[in-house]
Amino acid sequence: MLEHDIRPWGEYWVLDDATAHKVKRILVNPGQRLSLQYHHHRAEVWTIVQGIGTITLGEETKDYTAGEVAQIPLGMHHRIENKTQKPVIFIEVQYGTYFGEDDIVRLEDDYNRKTY
């Protein structure tokens, strides 16, 4: 059974959880966005598979469409936003030394979750 979690911005499914990596399928609902965040123990690669995701990487923000890939180095501030009326789905590949949800350092959050 795949791990599945509902979040205020959408939901995700864990497709693979191994020692050296974790893979998620993430759906961002229309008009929603993830927190502006970074990680101490992992880098990520996001591949858009459906919709248009507006991704912030450091100081740069741009739209990504199906097939486009965002590389997120360890420690880089990042966020994805869905400014459209259709869901955005992307595959997130995490690699590093630790993949727990408590390695999310939130800098800004629309849903009043803990920030640091």
C-alpha positions as CSV (number, residue, x, y, z in Angstrom):
1,M,0.0,0.0,0.0
2,L,1.4,3.4,-1.0
3,E,1.7,6.0,1.7
4,H,-0.8,8.8,1.0
5,D,-1.1,12.2,2.7
6,I,-3.6,15.0,2.3
7,R,-2.2,18.5,2.7
8,P,-3.9,22.0,2.6
9,W,-2.5,22.6,-0.9
10,G,-3.3,19.1,-2.3
11,E,-2.0,15.6,-1.7
12,Y,0.9,13.2,-2.3
13,W,1.7,9.5,-2.7
14,V,5.0,7.9,-1.9
15,L,6.0,5.7,-4.8
16,D,9.3,4.5,-3.5
17,D,11.1,4.9,-0.1
18,A,14.6,3.5,0.0
19,T,17.8,4.2,2.0
20,A,19.3,6.6,-0.6
21,H,16.2,8.1,-2.2
22,K,12.4,8.7,-1.9
23,V,10.0,9.2,-4.8
24,K,6.6,11.0,-4.5
25,R,3.7,11.8,-6.9
26,I,2.5,15.2,-5.8
27,L,-0.8,17.0,-6.8
28,V,-1.2,20.7,-6.2
29,N,-4.8,21.9,-6.4
30,P,-5.8,25.0,-8.5
31,G,-4.9,28.3,-6.8
32,Q,-2.7,26.6,-4.1
33,R,1.0,26.5,-3.3
34,L,3.5,24.7,-1.1
35,S,5.4,26.6,1.5
36,L,8.6,28.4,0.6
37,Q,11.1,25.9,2.1
38,Y,14.5,24.3,2.1
39,H,16.0,21.1,3.5
40,H,19.2,20.3,5.5
41,H,19.5,16.6,4.4
42,R,18.2,16.2,0.9
43,A,18.2,17.7,-2.6
44,E,15.2,17.2,-5.0
45,V,14.4,16.9,-8.6
46,W,10.9,17.8,-9.7
47,T,9.5,16.6,-13.1
48,I,6.2,18.2,-14.1
49,V,3.9,15.5,-15.6
50,Q,0.6,17.5,-15.9
51,G,-0.4,21.1,-15.9
52,I,1.7,24.3,-15.4
53,G,3.6,24.7,-12.2
54,T,5.2,28.1,-11.2
55,I,8.4,27.1,-9.5
56,T,10.6,29.4,-7.4
57,L,14.3,28.3,-7.1
58,G,16.2,30.8,-5.0
59,E,15.5,34.2,-6.4
60,E,14.2,32.9,-9.8
61,T,10.5,32.1,-10.5
62,K,9.3,30.6,-13.8
63,D,6.6,28.4,-15.3
64,Y,7.3,24.7,-15.9
65,T,5.2,22.5,-18.1
66,A,4.9,18.7,-18.7
67,G,8.3,17.2,-19.2
68,E,10.3,20.0,-17.7
69,V,12.6,19.4,-14.8
70,A,13.6,21.6,-11.8
71,Q,16.8,20.7,-10.0
72,I,16.7,21.7,-6.4
73,P,20.2,21.6,-4.7
74,L,20.5,20.9,-1.0
75,G,19.7,24.0,1.0
76,M,18.1,26.0,-1.9
77,H,14.8,27.9,-1.1
78,H,12.1,26.5,-3.3
79,R,8.3,26.4,-3.8
80,I,5.8,25.3,-6.4
81,E,2.5,27.2,-7.1
82,N,-0.5,26.3,-9.2
83,K,-1.9,29.5,-10.7
84,T,-4.2,27.7,-13.1
85,Q,-7.7,26.2,-12.8
86,K,-6.4,22.6,-13.4
87,P,-4.4,20.4,-11.0
88,V,-0.6,20.3,-11.3
89,I,1.0,16.9,-10.9
90,F,4.8,16.4,-10.5
91,I,7.1,13.6,-9.6
92,E,9.6,14.5,-6.8
93,V,12.8,12.5,-6.5
94,Q,14.6,13.1,-3.2
95,Y,18.2,12.1,-2.7
96,G,20.5,12.6,0.3
97,T,20.8,11.2,3.8
98,Y,17.4,11.7,5.4
99,F,13.9,12.0,3.9
100,G,11.6,12.7,6.9
101,E,8.9,15.3,6.7
102,D,10.6,17.1,9.7
103,D,13.4,18.1,7.3
104,I,11.1,20.8,5.9
105,V,12.2,24.2,7.0
106,R,9.4,26.6,6.1
107,L,10.3,30.2,5.4
108,E,6.7,31.3,4.4
109,D,3.5,29.3,4.6
110,D,-0.1,30.2,3.5
111,Y,-1.6,27.7,6.0
112,N,0.0,28.9,9.2
113,R,2.1,25.8,9.7
114,K,5.3,26.0,11.7
115,T,8.0,28.2,10.1
116,Y,11.6,28.7,11.3
